[in-house]
Structure formats: C-alpha cells, structure tokens
Amino acid sequence: MRLLADEGIGGDRSSGKGLMEKPIFQEIELNVPEEGDGIITLSLYYPNEDEVSNLANGFYNLIERKGYIYSPYGSSLRRRSVRMFSEGSVFPKEPEKIGKLVSVTPNIFPHHQVYRYGYLFALPCKMGIKNED
C-alpha cells in the first residue's frame, strides 16, 4: 500500500495525479437487503459471453476505458480501448456474474499481455420493479 501511495493510482501518474496518503483501514458494516433481487456494481464490469443474456434487464451506463501502458518495455503506447459497465450499474441477481480480464494489449507490443480488470465486485440490492399480474 505504501508503494501505491508513493507512486499514485490511476491515470496520469507521471504528471503527479493519483498521489495519496498511506491509507488507514477500518472495518465497516453495510446495511444490505437479505432478500435482494438485484446487484449493484461497486467496480467496473466486463461480462463473460455467457453472462450477457440477462443484462438487458438492468440499469447501467457504459464507459470507455483507454490509456497508455506502463511497462519497463515501453510506456508511451496506447492500450486498446474497451467499453465496460460503470460503477453503480444495477442488474438482476444471478450467482454466476463474475466478469473477466480483458486484453488491451496494443497490436505492436510483443513483450507481454496488458489487461484491464473487469471482474465484478457487487452488493445485493432490491431492483424496485414490481411485477403486476
């Protein structure tokens, strides 16, 4: 954590953005519904192909992520851009939603793969949609 605090987090680290003080960790309690029928994302999310079928029933924004690679072999090459579901998106609850790593390696970069983290981190929620029969 000290290394992250010293080097910064996120984009534009080379120009001084993303610097932070050493974090202090505390345990917190979250009030989440026990019988929730949905999930709310706390992270960006890039679904697996088999997770896409039920996403149309959700409420979400898409965000394009792009930037430059940070590697000892080259740091001025652009990563391939990728669209992801943004934080705060809401989807029907399914136990198999996990997401995946997405390769954003530039085509002209042969040294190693570069990935964007797309795994889901979510909390249960109530969708608030009433089904009137």
N, C-alpha and C positions, 0 to 999 in steps of 0.2 A: 504494500500500500504506500510505503514511503517513496518507492520508485515512481509510482503513478502520480503522487503528489508533486514530486520534483519535476517530472517530465511533462505532466499535463495529460488530460483526457480529451479525446475527440479531435476534430479537425482543427487546422491552423495552429498546431502546437509549436511549429517552427517560428511563428510570429508572436509567441507569448500567450496565446489563448489556452484555456483549459487548466491553468495552474490552480492549485487548491492547497489548503492547509491539510495536515495529516488528519484523517477522519477519526471521529470518536464513535464507536459502535455501541448502540443501546438496544435492548430488547423492547419491542412494542407489541401491543395487542391490536388486532384488526377485528372489527365487527363485520363479519361476512355472513350471508344467509346460509343456513344449513341445507335448505331445500331449494337452492338456486337452480334456475332452468337455463342459465347462460354463463358466459365467462366474459370478463373484461380484461383486455391485454394491458400489461404494465411494461411491455417491451415491444420492439418491432417484431413482426411476424412474417415469415415466408413459408407458406404451407407446402407440404408434400403433395404430390399429384393426387393421392387418394384422399386427401383432406379437403379438396376444393369443392366437392359436390354440395356441401351444406352451407357454404359461406355466403351464398346469395341471400340467405335468410338473416344475415347480420346487418349491423350498422357500423360503417367504417369509413375511414379516409385512407387513400393511398398516398405514399410519399416516395419520392425518388431519392435514392441514396447514391452518391457518387463521391469522387475524391481522388486522392493520389496514394500510391503505395508507399509504405515506409519499410524499407529493407536495406540491408548492407549492400545489396547488389544494384540498387537503383531506387531513388526516391522521388524522381520527378515524372514518373509515368502515371498516366491517368488509369484508374481502375475502371472496369466496365461498370456502367450504371445498372441499378436494379430497382424495381418498384416493390415496395413492401407495405403491409398493413401497418398503420401508425399505432402508437400507444393510445389507449383509450378506446380502441375498437371493441365492439360487443358482438359476440357470436353465440348461437345456440350451443348448449353444453354437449360435448362429446368427449369420451375418455381418450380417444386416440389423437387428439390435436397435439402435435409436438413440434412441427416445423422442421427446418433443416438448415445446414450450412450451404451457402450459395457461392460458387466460384465466381469471382470478379477479376480473375487474372487477365491482364492485358495479353492479347494475342502475340505480341512481340517480346514477351517476358518469359524466357525459358528456365529461369533459375529455380523457382518453386511456385506452388499454388498460393493464391491470395484469396481469402474467404471473407464473406460478410456473415455475421452471426444472425440467423433467422429463427432460432428456437423460441418457442412460446413460453412466456412467463405470465401467468394469468391468475386472477382470483375469481371465485364464484360470484355470480350476481343474479338478480331477477330481471328478466328481459322486460317485463311490464306489458307484454302483449296479452290481451285477453281474447280467448277463442270463444266466440259466441255461436253456439249451435242452434 
